[in-house]
Amino acid sequence: MKIEEEYRLSQYQDLGILNDRKDIRLKRHKIYGYICVEKHVSAEVSPIYDFVKKNPSPYFPVIYECVKDGAMLIVIEEYIEGRNIEEMLREKPFGEEKSVEVILEICRALNILHHAKPQIVYRDLTTENVMISNSGQVKIIDFNIAREVKRGQRRDTQILGTQEFAAPEQQGHAQTDGRTDIYSAGVLLNYMVLRKFPYQDTLRGRLSPVIEKRMKLDPKDRYQTAEELEAHLKELYPQYDEGAAKDDWRKKAKRLIPPGFRSRTPWKMIAAVLGYFVIAYGCFTIEVTKEGKVIGGIGMVAEQMIIWISQMMFVALAWDYCGCQRYFPVLRQRNWLVRIIVYAVMEFLLLFAAAFLCVIKDMLLV
């Protein structure tokens, strides 16, 4: 563990074990005061938590820190005030429409994971791993056995998953993929309405064909994507269309939030404001000269603007604004030394491009 990482972890005050689970501890940030949880998981799921951290979503806890410590990964994430579905079902079943509403939210969460490159399979969709916050937001927690789909692999290297919710391929018959989560979502829907697993009793009525298709033993016979399942449910329950549209709009709008403000973490927002100010101040106070004389007026402002745009492009690429790094895989190097070199080269190329545009501008104005 690096000194910088040790320092970051030291900023969290330990508040004790959470809910009698020795593997999860409650923490409080010493400076900003927000409550969070710390857990130690296998370092093998580091790519999964890195993805969730870099792609914040209302459907997942905010990941504040991911620090490798040998074969373990120390994760500090958002503390969610609310209850999991299992706790809520102990009071009463959800009912058909409420269950469909929750599954639609889960579909949107799975859609984010299944569109990752490479695809991420959650593999543990159960009543205990789906929470509903006090504000009513559905959240999937615990990515401890999630995995990336690997091309050419015939089956998973480990047989993992909660037995009652696990798809047949999780027993070692084939490699898991997005359709594995769709199978588990079918079990979850059946359980939320009836408080029974499909082998005990299955839903009838409107949802019967949905359950039947989601529960097919052969993945090829199930819904192939979370979007396909979501679309079918909205056909059966059109009252949820408007809510889905609003949610999609919110998700798209959130992707447009500048880096530093997406996670709503106070220190990150303060750092972002300072960073953007320094960039703007540095770019717009540069004195542009030509033949030893300072250029004034529109010409100078235009060149300052070109330099500022180049630096904002660097920020966008470095912090994966709107997922732009997917077009530049070289920016996703896990080796920090390689990443620093790549970013230095990228900054040089952007400044070179800015200088070239300034020369073109001068030639056109001559």
C-alpha positions as a Markdown table, in Angstrom:
| # | Residue | x | y | z |
|---|---|---|---|---|
| 1 | Met | 0.0 | 0.0 | 0.0 |
| 2 | Lys | 1.4 | 3.4 | -0.9 |
| 3 | Ile | 1.9 | 6.2 | 1.6 |
| 4 | Glu | -0.7 | 8.3 | -0.3 |
| 5 | Glu | -3.3 | 5.5 | 0.0 |
| 6 | Glu | -2.5 | 5.0 | 3.7 |
| 7 | Tyr | -3.1 | 8.7 | 4.3 |
| 8 | Arg | -6.4 | 8.7 | 2.5 |
| 9 | Leu | -7.6 | 5.7 | 4.6 |
| 10 | Ser | -6.4 | 7.5 | 7.7 |
| 11 | Gln | -8.9 | 10.2 | 7.0 |
| 12 | Tyr | -11.8 | 7.9 | 8.1 |
| 13 | Gln | -12.6 | 7.5 | 11.8 |
| 14 | Asp | -13.6 | 4.0 | 12.8 |
| 15 | Leu | -17.1 | 3.8 | 14.5 |
| 16 | Gly | -17.2 | 0.1 | 15.0 |
| 17 | Ile | -18.8 | -3.0 | 13.4 |
| 18 | Leu | -21.9 | -2.5 | 11.3 |
| 19 | Asn | -24.9 | -4.7 | 12.1 |
| 20 | Asp | -22.8 | -7.4 | 13.8 |
| 21 | Arg | -20.9 | -8.1 | 10.6 |
| 22 | Lys | -17.2 | -8.3 | 11.4 |
| 23 | Asp | -16.3 | -7.8 | 7.8 |
| 24 | Ile | -18.0 | -4.4 | 7.5 |
| 25 | Arg | -17.1 | -1.4 | 9.7 |
| 26 | Leu | -18.9 | 1.9 | 10.0 |
| 27 | Lys | -16.7 | 4.9 | 9.3 |
| 28 | Arg | -16.9 | 8.7 | 9.4 |
| 29 | His | -14.8 | 11.1 | 7.3 |
| 30 | Lys | -12.8 | 13.2 | 9.8 |
| 31 | Ile | -13.0 | 16.4 | 7.8 |
| 32 | Tyr | -16.3 | 16.3 | 5.9 |
| 33 | Gly | -18.2 | 14.2 | 8.4 |
| 34 | Tyr | -20.1 | 11.9 | 6.1 |
| 35 | Ile | -20.8 | 8.4 | 7.2 |
| 36 | Cys | -19.6 | 5.5 | 5.1 |
| 37 | Val | -18.7 | 1.8 | 5.4 |
| 38 | Glu | -15.4 | 0.0 | 5.0 |
| 39 | Lys | -15.1 | -3.6 | 3.8 |
| 40 | His | -12.3 | -5.9 | 2.8 |
| 41 | Val | -12.9 | -8.0 | -0.3 |
| 42 | Ser | -10.8 | -10.1 | -2.7 |
| 43 | Ala | -8.5 | -8.0 | -4.9 |
| 44 | Glu | -9.9 | -10.0 | -7.9 |
| 45 | Val | -13.0 | -7.8 | -7.9 |
| 46 | Ser | -10.9 | -4.6 | -8.1 |
| 47 | Pro | -11.9 | -3.9 | -11.8 |
| 48 | Ile | -15.5 | -4.2 | -10.7 |
| 49 | Tyr | -15.3 | -1.6 | -7.9 |
| 50 | Asp | -13.1 | 0.6 | -10.1 |
| 51 | Phe | -15.9 | 0.6 | -12.8 |
| 52 | Val | -18.6 | 1.5 | -10.2 |
| 53 | Lys | -16.4 | 4.2 | -8.8 |
| 54 | Lys | -15.7 | 5.7 | -12.2 |
| 55 | Asn | -19.3 | 5.4 | -13.4 |
| 56 | Pro | -21.4 | 6.7 | -10.5 |
| 57 | Ser | -25.1 | 5.8 | -10.6 |
| 58 | Pro | -28.1 | 6.3 | -8.3 |
| 59 | Tyr | -28.5 | 2.5 | -8.4 |
| 60 | Phe | -25.1 | 1.8 | -6.8 |
| 61 | Pro | -23.4 | 3.1 | -3.6 |
| 62 | Val | -20.9 | 5.8 | -4.1 |
| 63 | Ile | -17.4 | 4.4 | -4.0 |
| 64 | Tyr | -15.1 | 6.7 | -2.2 |
| 65 | Glu | -11.9 | 4.6 | -2.0 |
| 66 | Cys | -10.5 | 1.4 | -3.5 |
| 67 | Val | -7.1 | 0.5 | -2.1 |
| 68 | Lys | -5.3 | -2.7 | -2.8 |
| 69 | Asp | -3.6 | -4.3 | 0.2 |
| 70 | Gly | -1.9 | -7.5 | -1.0 |
| 71 | Ala | -4.5 | -10.0 | -2.0 |
| 72 | Met | -7.3 | -7.9 | -0.5 |
| 73 | Leu | -9.1 | -4.8 | -1.6 |
| 74 | Ile | -10.1 | -2.1 | 0.9 |
| 75 | Val | -13.4 | -0.5 | -0.2 |
| 76 | Ile | -14.9 | 2.6 | 1.4 |
| 77 | Glu | -18.4 | 3.3 | 0.1 |
| 78 | Glu | -21.6 | 5.2 | 0.8 |
| 79 | Tyr | -23.6 | 4.2 | 3.8 |
| 80 | Ile | -27.2 | 3.8 | 2.6 |
| 81 | Glu | -29.9 | 4.7 | 5.0 |
| 82 | Gly | -32.7 | 2.2 | 4.3 |
| 83 | Arg | -33.6 | -1.5 | 4.4 |
| 84 | Asn | -32.9 | -4.4 | 2.1 |
| 85 | Ile | -35.8 | -6.2 | 0.4 |
| 86 | Glu | -35.6 | -9.2 | 2.7 |
| 87 | Glu | -36.2 | -7.0 | 5.7 |
| 88 | Met | -39.1 | -5.3 | 4.1 |
| 89 | Leu | -40.7 | -8.6 | 3.0 |
| 90 | Arg | -40.7 | -9.8 | 6.6 |
| 91 | Glu | -43.4 | -7.2 | 7.2 |
| 92 | Lys | -45.5 | -8.0 | 4.1 |
| 93 | Pro | -45.2 | -9.0 | 0.4 |
| 94 | Phe | -44.7 | -6.2 | -2.0 |
| 95 | Gly | -47.6 | -6.9 | -4.3 |
| 96 | Glu | -47.4 | -7.3 | -8.0 |
| 97 | Glu | -47.1 | -3.6 | -9.1 |
| 98 | Lys | -44.6 | -2.6 | -6.4 |
| 99 | Ser | -42.5 | -5.7 | -7.3 |
| 100 | Val | -42.6 | -4.7 | -11.0 |
| 101 | Glu | -41.5 | -1.2 | -10.2 |
| 102 | Val | -38.5 | -2.5 | -8.2 |
| 103 | Ile | -37.5 | -4.9 | -11.0 |
| 104 | Leu | -37.7 | -2.1 | -13.6 |
| 105 | Glu | -35.2 | -0.2 | -11.4 |
| 106 | Ile | -33.0 | -3.3 | -11.2 |
| 107 | Cys | -33.1 | -3.6 | -15.0 |
| 108 | Arg | -31.7 | -0.1 | -15.3 |
| 109 | Ala | -29.0 | -0.9 | -12.8 |
| 110 | Leu | -28.1 | -4.2 | -14.6 |
| 111 | Asn | -28.1 | -2.3 | -17.9 |
| 112 | Ile | -25.1 | -0.2 | -16.7 |
| 113 | Leu | -23.1 | -3.3 | -15.7 |
| 114 | His | -24.0 | -5.3 | -18.8 |
| 115 | His | -22.9 | -2.5 | -21.1 |
| 116 | Ala | -19.5 | -2.2 | -19.5 |
| 117 | Lys | -16.4 | -3.2 | -21.6 |
| 118 | Pro | -15.9 | -6.0 | -20.8 |
| 119 | Gln | -19.4 | -6.9 | -19.6 |
| 120 | Ile | -19.9 | -7.2 | -15.9 |
| 121 | Val | -22.1 | -9.9 | -14.4 |
| 122 | Tyr | -23.4 | -9.2 | -10.9 |
| 123 | Arg | -24.1 | -12.9 | -10.1 |
| 124 | Asp | -25.7 | -12.3 | -6.6 |
| 125 | Leu | -29.1 | -10.7 | -7.2 |
| 126 | Thr | -30.9 | -11.5 | -4.0 |
| 127 | Thr | -33.3 | -9.9 | -1.6 |
| 128 | Glu | -30.4 | -9.1 | 0.8 |
| 129 | Asn | -28.3 | -7.4 | -1.9 |
| 130 | Val | -31.1 | -5.0 | -3.1 |
| 131 | Met | -31.8 | -2.1 | -0.8 |
| 132 | Ile | -34.4 | 0.6 | -0.9 |
| 133 | Ser | -33.2 | 3.8 | 0.6 |
| 134 | Asn | -35.3 | 6.0 | 2.9 |
| 135 | Ser | -35.9 | 8.3 | -0.1 |
| 136 | Gly | -37.2 | 5.3 | -2.2 |
| 137 | Gln | -34.2 | 4.8 | -4.4 |
| 138 | Val | -33.4 | 1.1 | -5.4 |
| 139 | Lys | -29.8 | 0.3 | -4.9 |
| 140 | Ile | -27.7 | -2.8 | -5.6 |
| 141 | Ile | -25.0 | -3.4 | -3.1 |
| 142 | Asp | -22.1 | -5.9 | -2.6 |
| 143 | Phe | -20.2 | -6.5 | -5.8 |
| 144 | Asn | -18.1 | -9.1 | -4.0 |
| 145 | Ile | -18.7 | -12.0 | -6.5 |
| 146 | Ala | -19.3 | -10.0 | -9.6 |
| 147 | Arg | -17.0 | -10.8 | -12.6 |
| 148 | Glu | -16.1 | -9.6 | -16.0 |
| 149 | Val | -17.1 | -11.8 | -19.0 |
| 150 | Lys | -14.1 | -13.3 | -20.8 |
| 151 | Arg | -14.2 | -14.2 | -24.4 |
| 152 | Gly | -13.6 | -17.9 | -25.2 |
| 153 | Gln | -14.0 | -19.0 | -21.6 |
| 154 | Arg | -16.4 | -22.0 | -21.3 |
| 155 | Arg | -17.3 | -21.7 | -17.7 |
| 156 | Asp | -16.7 | -19.7 | -14.5 |
| 157 | Thr | -13.5 | -20.6 | -12.6 |
| 158 | Gln | -15.5 | -20.6 | -9.3 |
| 159 | Ile | -19.0 | -21.7 | -8.5 |
| 160 | Leu | -20.5 | -18.8 | -6.7 |
| 161 | Gly | -23.9 | -17.3 | -5.9 |
| 162 | Thr | -26.8 | -17.8 | -3.6 |
| 163 | Gln | -28.3 | -21.1 | -4.4 |
| 164 | Glu | -32.0 | -20.2 | -4.5 |
| 165 | Phe | -31.4 | -17.3 | -6.9 |
| 166 | Ala | -28.5 | -18.7 | -8.9 |
| 167 | Ala | -28.9 | -19.6 | -12.6 |
| 168 | Pro | -28.0 | -23.1 | -13.8 |
| 169 | Glu | -24.8 | -21.8 | -15.4 |
| 170 | Gln | -23.5 | -20.7 | -12.0 |
| 171 | Gln | -23.2 | -24.3 | -11.1 |
| 172 | Gly | -20.3 | -24.7 | -13.5 |
| 173 | His | -22.3 | -25.7 | -16.6 |
| 174 | Ala | -21.3 | -22.6 | -18.6 |
| 175 | Gln | -19.8 | -19.1 | -18.3 |
| 176 | Thr | -22.1 | -16.6 | -16.7 |
| 177 | Asp | -23.1 | -13.4 | -18.6 |
| 178 | Gly | -25.9 | -10.8 | -18.5 |
| 179 | Arg | -28.6 | -13.4 | -19.0 |
| 180 | Thr | -27.5 | -15.0 | -15.6 |
| 181 | Asp | -28.6 | -11.8 | -13.8 |
| 182 | Ile | -31.9 | -11.9 | -15.8 |
| 183 | Tyr | -32.6 | -15.4 | -14.5 |
| 184 | Ser | -32.0 | -14.2 | -10.9 |
| 185 | Ala | -34.2 | -11.2 | -11.5 |
| 186 | Gly | -37.0 | -13.6 | -12.4 |
| 187 | Val | -36.6 | -15.5 | -9.2 |
| 188 | Leu | -36.5 | -12.2 | -7.3 |
| 189 | Leu | -39.7 | -11.0 | -8.9 |
| 190 | Asn | -41.5 | -14.3 | -8.1 |
| 191 | Tyr | -40.2 | -14.1 | -4.5 |
| 192 | Met | -41.2 | -10.5 | -3.9 |
| 193 | Val | -44.9 | -11.2 | -4.8 |
| 194 | Leu | -45.4 | -14.6 | -3.4 |
| 195 | Arg | -42.6 | -15.0 | -0.8 |
| 196 | Lys | -41.9 | -18.3 | -2.5 |
| 197 | Phe | -39.2 | -19.4 | -4.9 |
| 198 | Pro | -40.4 | -20.7 | -8.4 |
| 199 | Tyr | -39.7 | -24.3 | -7.4 |
| 200 | Gln | -42.3 | -23.8 | -4.6 |
| 201 | Asp | -44.9 | -21.8 | -6.5 |
| 202 | Thr | -44.9 | -19.5 | -9.6 |
| 203 | Leu | -46.7 | -16.4 | -10.5 |
| 204 | Arg | -49.8 | -16.5 | -12.6 |
| 205 | Gly | -51.7 | -14.0 | -14.6 |
| 206 | Arg | -50.0 | -11.1 | -16.4 |
| 207 | Leu | -46.6 | -11.9 | -15.1 |
| 208 | Ser | -46.7 | -15.6 | -15.9 |
| 209 | Pro | -45.1 | -15.4 | -19.4 |
| 210 | Val | -42.5 | -13.0 | -18.0 |
| 211 | Ile | -41.4 | -15.4 | -15.3 |
| 212 | Glu | -41.5 | -18.4 | -17.6 |
| 213 | Lys | -39.2 | -16.7 | -20.2 |
| 214 | Arg | -36.8 | -15.3 | -17.6 |
| 215 | Met | -36.4 | -18.7 | -15.9 |
| 216 | Lys | -35.5 | -20.7 | -19.0 |
| 217 | Leu | -32.6 | -23.1 | -18.3 |
| 218 | Asp | -30.9 | -22.3 | -21.6 |
| 219 | Pro | -29.7 | -18.7 | -21.6 |
| 220 | Lys | -30.5 | -18.5 | -25.3 |
| 221 | Asp | -34.2 | -18.9 | -24.5 |
| 222 | Arg | -34.3 | -16.0 | -21.9 |
| 223 | Tyr | -34.5 | -12.3 | -22.4 |
| 224 | Gln | -31.2 | -11.5 | -24.0 |
| 225 | Thr | -30.8 | -8.1 | -22.4 |
| 226 | Ala | -32.1 | -6.1 | -19.5 |
| 227 | Glu | -33.6 | -3.6 | -22.0 |
| 228 | Glu | -35.6 | -6.3 | -23.6 |
| 229 | Leu | -37.0 | -7.4 | -20.2 |
| 230 | Glu | -37.7 | -3.7 | -19.2 |
| 231 | Ala | -39.5 | -3.1 | -22.5 |
| 232 | His | -41.8 | -6.1 | -22.0 |
| 233 | Leu | -42.6 | -5.1 | -18.4 |
| 234 | Lys | -43.5 | -1.6 | -19.5 |
| 235 | Glu | -45.8 | -3.0 | -22.1 |
| 236 | Leu | -47.6 | -4.9 | -19.4 |
| 237 | Tyr | -47.5 | -2.0 | -16.9 |
| 238 | Pro | -47.7 | 1.2 | -19.1 |
| 239 | Gln | -48.1 | 3.4 | -16.0 |
| 240 | Tyr | -44.4 | 3.1 | -15.4 |
| 241 | Asp | -43.4 | 4.5 | -18.8 |
| 242 | Glu | -43.4 | 8.1 | -17.7 |
| 243 | Gly | -41.4 | 7.4 | -14.6 |
| 244 | Ala | -38.8 | 5.5 | -16.7 |
| 245 | Ala | -38.6 | 8.4 | -19.2 |
| 246 | Lys | -37.9 | 10.8 | -16.4 |
| 247 | Asp | -35.3 | 8.5 | -14.9 |
| 248 | Asp | -33.6 | 8.1 | -18.2 |
| 249 | Trp | -33.6 | 11.9 | -18.6 |
| 250 | Arg | -32.0 | 12.3 | -15.1 |
| 251 | Lys | -29.4 | 9.7 | -16.0 |
| 252 | Lys | -28.5 | 11.4 | -19.2 |
| 253 | Ala | -28.4 | 14.8 | -17.5 |
| 254 | Lys | -26.1 | 13.4 | -14.8 |
| 255 | Arg | -23.7 | 12.2 | -17.4 |
| 256 | Leu | -23.3 | 15.9 | -18.5 |
| 257 | Ile | -22.3 | 17.0 | -15.0 |
| 258 | Pro | -18.6 | 18.2 | -15.1 |
| 259 | Pro | -15.9 | 16.0 | -13.5 |
| 260 | Gly | -15.6 | 16.6 | -9.8 |
| 261 | Phe | -19.4 | 17.2 | -9.2 |
| 262 | Arg | -20.8 | 13.8 | -10.3 |
| 263 | Ser | -20.4 | 12.0 | -6.9 |
| 264 | Arg | -21.4 | 15.1 | -4.9 |
| 265 | Thr | -18.5 | 14.5 | -2.6 |
| 266 | Pro | -17.7 | 17.9 | -0.9 |
| 267 | Trp | -13.9 | 17.7 | -1.1 |
| 268 | Lys | -14.1 | 16.7 | -4.8 |
| 269 | Met | -16.4 | 19.6 | -5.6 |
| 270 | Ile | -14.1 | 22.1 | -3.8 |
| 271 | Ala | -11.1 | 20.7 | -5.6 |
| 272 | Ala | -12.9 | 20.8 | -9.0 |
| 273 | Val | -13.9 | 24.5 | -8.5 |
| 274 | Leu | -10.3 | 25.4 | -7.6 |
| 275 | Gly | -9.0 | 23.3 | -10.5 |
| 276 | Tyr | -11.3 | 24.9 | -13.1 |
| 277 | Phe | -10.4 | 28.3 | -11.8 |
| 278 | Val | -6.7 | 27.7 | -12.0 |
| 279 | Ile | -7.1 | 26.4 | -15.6 |
| 280 | Ala | -9.2 | 29.4 | -16.7 |
| 281 | Tyr | -6.9 | 31.9 | -14.9 |
| 282 | Gly | -3.8 | 30.4 | -16.5 |
| 283 | Cys | -5.3 | 30.3 | -20.0 |
| 284 | Phe | -6.9 | 33.7 | -20.1 |
| 285 | Thr | -4.0 | 35.6 | -18.5 |
| 286 | Ile | -1.5 | 34.3 | -21.1 |
| 287 | Glu | 0.0 | 37.2 | -23.1 |
| 288 | Val | 0.1 | 36.2 | -26.8 |
| 289 | Thr | 2.9 | 37.8 | -28.8 |
| 290 | Lys | 3.7 | 38.1 | -32.5 |
| 291 | Glu | 7.0 | 39.4 | -33.8 |
| 292 | Gly | 7.9 | 40.5 | -30.2 |
| 293 | Lys | 4.7 | 42.5 | -29.7 |
| 294 | Val | 1.8 | 41.5 | -27.5 |
| 295 | Ile | -1.4 | 40.8 | -29.5 |
| 296 | Gly | -4.5 | 42.4 | -28.2 |
| 297 | Gly | -8.2 | 42.4 | -28.9 |
| 298 | Ile | -10.1 | 39.5 | -30.5 |
| 299 | Gly | -7.0 | 37.8 | -31.8 |
| 300 | Met | -5.6 | 37.3 | -28.3 |
| 301 | Val | -8.9 | 36.2 | -26.8 |
| 302 | Ala | -9.3 | 33.6 | -29.7 |
| 303 | Glu | -5.9 | 32.1 | -29.0 |
| 304 | Gln | -6.5 | 32.0 | -25.2 |
| 305 | Met | -9.9 | 30.3 | -25.9 |
| 306 | Ile | -8.2 | 27.7 | -28.1 |
| 307 | Ile | -5.7 | 26.9 | -25.3 |
| 308 | Trp | -8.5 | 26.8 | -22.7 |
| 309 | Ile | -10.5 | 24.3 | -24.8 |
| 310 | Ser | -7.4 | 22.1 | -25.2 |
| 311 | Gln | -7.1 | 22.0 | -21.4 |
| 312 | Met | -10.7 | 21.2 | -20.9 |
| 313 | Met | -10.4 | 18.4 | -23.4 |
| 314 | Phe | -7.6 | 17.0 | -21.2 |
| 315 | Val | -9.8 | 17.2 | -18.1 |
| 316 | Ala | -12.6 | 15.4 | -20.0 |
| 317 | Leu | -10.3 | 12.6 | -21.2 |
| 318 | Ala | -8.5 | 12.2 | -17.9 |
| 319 | Trp | -11.8 | 11.9 | -15.9 |
| 320 | Asp | -13.7 | 10.0 | -18.5 |
| 321 | Tyr | -16.4 | 12.6 | -19.1 |
| 322 | Cys | -19.5 | 11.0 | -20.6 |
| 323 | Gly | -17.5 | 7.8 | -20.9 |
| 324 | Cys | -15.1 | 9.2 | -23.5 |
| 325 | Gln | -12.3 | 6.9 | -22.4 |
| 326 | Arg | -14.1 | 3.9 | -24.0 |
| 327 | Tyr | -12.9 | 5.4 | -27.4 |
| 328 | Phe | -9.3 | 5.6 | -26.1 |
| 329 | Pro | -8.5 | 2.2 | -24.3 |
| 330 | Val | -4.9 | 3.3 | -23.7 |
| 331 | Leu | -6.2 | 5.8 | -21.1 |
| 332 | Arg | -7.4 | 2.9 | -19.0 |
| 333 | Gln | -4.0 | 1.4 | -18.1 |
| 334 | Arg | -4.0 | 0.0 | -14.6 |
| 335 | Asn | -0.3 | 0.6 | -14.2 |
| 336 | Trp | -0.1 | 4.1 | -12.7 |
| 337 | Leu | 3.4 | 4.8 | -14.2 |
| 338 | Val | 2.2 | 4.0 | -17.6 |
| 339 | Arg | -1.0 | 6.1 | -17.1 |
| 340 | Ile | 1.1 | 9.1 | -16.1 |
| 341 | Ile | 3.3 | 8.7 | -19.2 |
| 342 | Val | 0.1 | 8.4 | -21.4 |
| 343 | Tyr | -1.4 | 11.5 | -19.8 |
| 344 | Ala | 1.8 | 13.5 | -20.3 |
| 345 | Val | 1.9 | 12.5 | -24.0 |
| 346 | Met | -1.8 | 13.4 | -24.3 |
| 347 | Glu | -1.2 | 16.8 | -22.8 |
| 348 | Phe | 1.7 | 17.5 | -25.1 |
| 349 | Leu | -0.5 | 16.5 | -28.2 |
| 350 | Leu | -3.3 | 18.7 | -27.1 |
| 351 | Leu | -1.0 | 21.7 | -26.6 |
| 352 | Phe | 0.6 | 21.0 | -29.9 |
| 353 | Ala | -2.8 | 20.9 | -31.6 |
| 354 | Ala | -3.8 | 24.2 | -29.9 |
| 355 | Ala | -0.6 | 25.8 | -31.2 |
| 356 | Phe | -1.2 | 24.5 | -34.6 |
| 357 | Leu | -4.8 | 25.9 | -34.6 |
| 358 | Cys | -3.4 | 29.3 | -33.5 |
| 359 | Val | -1.0 | 29.3 | -36.5 |
| 360 | Ile | -3.8 | 28.4 | -38.9 |
| 361 | Lys | -5.9 | 31.2 | -37.4 |
| 362 | Asp | -3.0 | 33.7 | -38.0 |
| 363 | Met | -2.7 | 32.5 | -41.6 |
| 364 | Leu | -6.4 | 32.9 | -42.3 |
| 365 | Leu | -6.4 | 36.4 | -40.9 |
| 366 | Val | -3.4 | 37.6 | -42.8 |
